[in-house]
């Protein structure tokens, strides 16, 4: 099945202690839809790159997996409409 919908999810946690963060990271590492996860500064704590097949699959991921995780405060989803540049090469 081709996965063609890319979503950037910004996630904030309710609690910021070490054990809460570790539990969240363990959960994220178990979710196959999450292809990248970054600990970020600012309003949100983490930025996730999520790849799914379609909007129904994303809804299922958001409602039944991500939102069911402990300690989730706020999630903001940004849907990628097109890729302008994508590289992992640093010069």
SULWO-V253447 format. One line per field, one symbol per residue. psi: psi as a letter, one per 40 degrees, with the letter a starting at -180 (. if undefined). burial: b if it has 16 or more other ideal C-beta (glycine too) atoms within 10 Angstrom, else e. Layout:
psi = ???
burial = ???
This chain:
psi = hhhehhhhhhhiidieidddddddddddeehddhdihhhiiadidihihhhidadddddddddecdeeiiehcihhhhhhdihdhhiehh.
burial = eeeeebbebbbbbeeeeeeebeebeebbeeeebbeebeeeeeebbbbbebbbeeeebbeebbeebbeebebeeebeeeeeeeeeeeeeeee
